[in-house]
Amino acid sequence: MEDMHLELKPGKTSDYEYTEAVKTLRTNIQFCGSSVRVIMFTSAIPSEGKSDLSFATAEALAQIGKRTLLIDADIRKSILTYRYQLKNKLNGLSQFLSGQKRLEEVLYTTSTRGLDLIFAGPFSPNPAELLEDELFKVLLENARELYDYIIIDTPPMLNLIDGAIIANQCDGAVIVVESGGISYRMAQKVKSQLEKSGCRILGAVLNRVGGEYGSGYYKKYYGKYYKKYYGKY
């Protein structure tokens, strides 16, 4: 029988300011009210730090006694398994939504008490269709009964429909924006997509302020990076 418990290794160097910022974000989420429990983290393009922040926030909530489930819903290009140095063959969301695995076969407990994980699973050629399936809605409905918070790491939203599909099932959304990484127009497009979905925008997180990428990052890398990892949509 497969071991469904994970000893998590740190994927991001511990940094006092980052840790304190995550705690502030955690507090702000709590002040959004008791009805805001299923929260998606999204961004415009890949590599804005969305997955790191999703994980850190879920872990921070668990550390104050909140039963928390982190769902990696980026079925197209998940990075969590690699980022947190986990073993390769982990069951995940794509297998559950396609009927290959039962929920108990994709739900992992972790070494952080109160934090459970559902990984993205193997790449799927039809992620949008899987996320629109009734099973995803049922998964979240059941999770609401068991967890205080459900944090969903979604694919970037600029040219993909996946995030908008997920937004329909969420109580709120946090937009992660890399400092100097994207244009105002890109951020506004993500905001508009979330508003059309009816999902409440809880706020935006400006990430990597003073980081290594610089103001010209998106101009140089956006097109080829997106096409390389997410294909043409």
C-alpha positions as CSV (number, residue, x, y, z in Angstrom):
1,M,0.0,0.0,0.0
2,E,1.3,3.4,-0.9
3,D,2.5,5.7,1.8
4,M,0.3,8.8,1.7
5,H,2.4,10.9,4.1
6,L,5.1,13.3,2.9
7,E,8.1,14.7,4.8
8,L,8.3,18.1,3.1
9,K,11.7,19.6,2.4
10,P,12.0,23.4,2.1
11,G,11.8,24.6,-1.4
12,K,12.5,28.2,-0.7
13,T,15.3,29.5,1.5
14,S,14.0,30.8,4.8
15,D,13.8,34.6,4.7
16,Y,12.5,36.6,7.6
17,E,10.9,39.3,5.5
18,Y,9.2,36.8,3.3
19,T,8.0,34.8,6.2
20,E,6.6,37.9,7.9
21,A,4.9,39.0,4.6
22,V,3.2,35.6,4.3
23,K,2.0,35.9,7.9
24,T,0.5,39.3,7.0
25,L,-1.2,37.8,4.0
26,R,-2.5,35.0,6.2
27,T,-4.0,37.6,8.6
28,N,-5.5,39.5,5.7
29,I,-7.2,36.4,4.4
30,Q,-8.7,35.7,7.8
31,F,-10.1,39.2,7.9
32,C,-11.9,38.5,4.6
33,G,-14.5,36.7,6.7
34,S,-15.5,33.2,7.6
35,S,-17.3,32.7,4.3
36,V,-14.1,33.0,2.3
37,R,-12.5,29.6,2.6
38,V,-11.8,28.3,-0.9
39,I,-9.1,30.7,-2.3
40,M,-7.3,30.5,-5.6
41,F,-3.9,31.9,-6.2
42,T,-3.3,33.0,-9.8
43,S,-1.0,35.1,-12.0
44,A,-0.8,36.4,-15.5
45,I,2.2,34.3,-16.7
46,P,4.4,31.5,-15.4
47,S,7.3,32.1,-13.0
48,E,5.8,35.0,-11.0
49,G,6.2,33.0,-7.7
50,K,2.5,32.0,-7.5
51,S,3.2,28.3,-6.5
52,D,5.7,29.2,-3.8
53,L,3.3,31.7,-2.3
54,S,0.3,29.3,-2.5
55,F,2.3,26.7,-0.6
56,A,3.7,29.2,2.0
57,T,0.2,30.6,2.7
58,A,-1.3,27.1,3.1
59,E,1.5,26.1,5.4
60,A,1.1,29.3,7.4
61,L,-2.6,28.7,7.9
62,A,-1.9,25.2,9.1
63,Q,0.7,26.5,11.6
64,I,-2.0,28.4,13.4
65,G,-4.3,25.4,13.7
66,K,-6.4,25.9,10.6
67,R,-7.0,22.6,8.8
68,T,-5.8,23.3,5.3
69,L,-5.9,21.6,1.9
70,L,-3.6,22.8,-0.9
71,I,-4.7,21.7,-4.3
72,D,-2.2,22.0,-7.2
73,A,-4.6,22.5,-10.1
74,D,-2.0,23.4,-12.7
75,I,-2.4,20.1,-14.6
76,R,-0.6,21.6,-17.6
77,K,2.7,22.4,-15.9
78,S,3.0,21.7,-12.2
79,I,6.2,22.6,-10.4
80,L,5.4,21.7,-6.8
81,T,6.8,18.1,-7.0
82,Y,10.1,19.4,-8.3
83,R,10.2,22.5,-6.2
84,Y,9.8,20.7,-2.9
85,Q,12.1,17.8,-3.8
86,L,9.5,15.1,-3.6
87,K,9.6,11.7,-5.1
88,N,8.6,11.5,-8.7
89,K,5.6,9.3,-9.0
90,L,2.8,10.9,-7.0
91,N,-0.8,10.5,-7.8
92,G,-2.7,13.6,-8.4
93,L,-5.8,15.7,-9.5
94,S,-5.7,14.7,-13.1
95,Q,-6.0,11.0,-12.2
96,F,-8.9,11.7,-9.8
97,L,-10.8,13.8,-12.2
98,S,-10.4,11.3,-15.0
99,G,-11.6,8.4,-12.8
100,Q,-8.3,6.6,-12.6
101,K,-7.8,7.2,-8.8
102,R,-10.1,7.5,-5.8
103,L,-9.8,10.6,-3.6
104,E,-8.0,8.7,-0.8
105,E,-5.4,7.7,-3.4
106,V,-4.5,11.3,-4.3
107,L,-4.8,13.0,-0.9
108,Y,-1.4,13.3,1.0
109,T,-0.9,14.3,4.6
110,T,2.3,16.2,5.3
111,S,4.9,16.7,8.0
112,T,3.2,20.1,8.7
113,R,0.4,19.3,11.0
114,G,-3.0,20.1,9.6
115,L,-1.7,20.6,6.0
116,D,-2.8,18.1,3.3
117,L,-1.9,18.2,-0.4
118,I,-3.4,17.1,-3.7
119,F,-0.8,17.3,-6.5
120,A,-1.6,18.0,-10.1
121,G,-0.8,14.5,-11.3
122,P,0.4,13.5,-14.8
123,F,0.0,16.0,-17.6
124,S,-3.4,15.9,-19.2
125,P,-4.2,16.8,-22.8
126,N,-7.6,18.2,-21.8
127,P,-7.1,20.0,-18.5
128,A,-10.0,22.5,-19.0
129,E,-12.5,19.7,-19.6
130,L,-11.3,17.8,-16.5
131,L,-11.7,20.9,-14.3
132,E,-15.2,21.5,-15.7
133,D,-16.2,18.0,-14.7
134,E,-18.7,17.6,-11.9
135,L,-16.1,15.7,-9.9
136,F,-14.1,18.8,-9.3
137,K,-17.1,20.6,-7.9
138,V,-17.9,17.6,-5.7
139,L,-14.2,17.5,-4.5
140,L,-14.4,21.1,-3.3
141,E,-17.9,20.6,-1.7
142,N,-16.5,17.6,0.3
143,A,-13.3,19.5,1.2
144,R,-15.4,22.3,2.7
145,E,-16.8,19.8,5.2
146,L,-13.3,18.7,6.3
147,Y,-11.1,21.8,6.1
148,D,-11.0,25.4,7.3
149,Y,-9.3,26.6,4.2
150,I,-8.7,25.2,0.7
151,I,-5.9,26.9,-1.2
152,I,-5.8,26.3,-5.0
153,D,-2.7,26.9,-7.1
154,T,-4.0,27.6,-10.6
155,P,-2.4,27.9,-14.0
156,P,-1.5,31.4,-15.2
157,M,-4.6,33.1,-16.6
158,L,-3.4,35.4,-19.4
159,N,-4.1,33.0,-22.2
160,L,-5.6,29.9,-20.5
161,I,-9.2,29.2,-19.5
162,D,-8.4,26.9,-16.6
163,G,-8.2,29.6,-14.0
164,A,-11.5,31.1,-15.0
165,I,-13.1,27.6,-14.7
166,I,-11.6,27.2,-11.2
167,A,-12.7,30.7,-10.2
168,N,-16.4,29.7,-10.6
169,Q,-15.9,27.3,-7.6
170,C,-13.9,29.7,-5.3
171,D,-14.9,32.2,-2.7
172,G,-12.0,34.5,-3.5
173,A,-8.9,35.0,-5.6
174,V,-5.4,36.4,-4.9
175,I,-3.5,37.7,-7.9
176,V,0.3,37.3,-7.7
177,V,2.2,39.9,-9.7
178,E,5.9,39.8,-10.1
179,S,7.5,43.2,-9.6
180,G,8.6,44.4,-13.0
181,G,7.6,41.1,-14.6
182,I,4.4,42.0,-16.4
183,S,2.7,45.0,-17.9
184,Y,-0.2,46.9,-16.5
185,R,-2.3,45.6,-19.4
186,M,-1.6,42.0,-18.5
187,A,-2.6,42.4,-14.9
188,Q,-5.8,44.2,-15.9
189,K,-6.7,41.3,-18.2
190,V,-6.4,38.8,-15.4
191,K,-8.5,41.1,-13.2
192,S,-11.1,41.4,-15.9
193,Q,-11.3,37.6,-16.3
194,L,-11.8,37.0,-12.6
195,E,-14.5,39.7,-12.5
196,K,-16.3,38.0,-15.4
197,S,-16.2,34.7,-13.5
198,G,-17.9,36.3,-10.5
199,C,-15.1,35.4,-8.2
200,R,-14.3,38.0,-5.5
201,I,-10.8,39.5,-5.9
202,L,-9.3,39.5,-2.4
203,G,-6.3,41.5,-3.5
204,A,-3.0,41.3,-5.2
205,V,0.5,40.4,-3.9
206,L,3.5,42.2,-5.4
207,N,6.2,39.6,-5.4
208,R,9.9,39.7,-5.8
209,V,10.3,43.4,-5.3
210,G,13.8,44.3,-6.1
211,G,14.3,40.8,-7.6
212,E,16.6,39.6,-10.3
213,Y,14.3,39.8,-13.2
214,G,14.0,43.5,-13.8
215,S,11.5,45.6,-15.6
216,G,12.2,44.2,-19.0
217,Y,11.6,40.6,-18.1
218,Y,8.2,40.0,-19.6
219,K,9.2,41.7,-22.9
220,K,12.1,39.4,-23.4
221,Y,10.8,36.1,-22.1
222,Y,7.0,36.2,-22.0
223,G,6.2,34.8,-25.5
224,K,8.7,32.0,-25.8
225,Y,8.4,30.9,-22.2
226,Y,4.6,30.6,-22.3
227,K,4.7,28.8,-25.7
228,K,7.4,26.4,-24.5
229,Y,5.6,25.3,-21.3
230,Y,1.9,25.7,-22.1
231,G,1.6,25.4,-25.8
232,K,-0.5,27.6,-28.0
233,Y,-4.1,28.4,-26.7
